[in-house]
Amino acid sequence: MKTVTFIGGIAGVILAVFAYFSELNSWMRTETAMALGFAGYVLIITAIAYFLLSWLYQGSRDIEIL
């Protein structure tokens, strides 16, 4: 699952960068660039959220309960 999430995060970064450059250089319509950028941001946020929750879960398992 971590590999899939990592690949999704990298794909999100690539989509966001592509959308930025396409809007900067007027490669495609603005709506398409905004949609690609939004999809990229969603993938990035999802990957970050998964890794943070995974890290918190591992940390909570390591803490001894009084």
N, C-alpha and C positions, 0 to 999 in steps of 0.2 A: 504494500500500500504506500509505503514511503517513496518508492521509486516512481510510482504513477503520479503521486502528488508533486514530486520534484520535477518530473517532466512537464506536468501541467503548469507549474510555476514558471519554468523556463519558457514554455510556449506563450504564457501570458505576457512575459517581458518582451518577447519577440513581437507579439501582436501589438502591444502598446507602442513600442518603438516604431514599428512599421506604420501605424496609424499617425504617429506624430510626424514622421518624415513625409508621408503621403499628403498630409494636410499642409505641411510647410512648403512642399514643392508642387502642390496642386496636381497630384498624380491621379486622383479620383474624386468623386463627389464628396462633399462634406459629410453627408449622412452616412455613407459607407465607412468613411474614416472614423467617424464618431462611434459607430456600431462596433467596429473592430477594436477600437481603443477601450470601449466599455467591456467587451468580452475579455480582453486582456487583463483589465483591472480586476474583474471578477475572478479570473483564474489565479491571479497573484494573491488576492485577499484570501481566497479559499486555501491556497497552499500555506500561507502564513498562519492562518487560523488552525489548520490541521497540525502543523508542527508545534505551535504553542500549546495546544491542548494535549498533544502527545507528551510534550515535555512536562507539563503540569501533572499529568496522570502518572508518569514515572516518578516524579518528585513526591507525589502523595503516597505512592506505594513504599517509598523508602523511609518515610517518617514513621517512627514508632508511636502508637497511640497509647496515652497514659492510661 
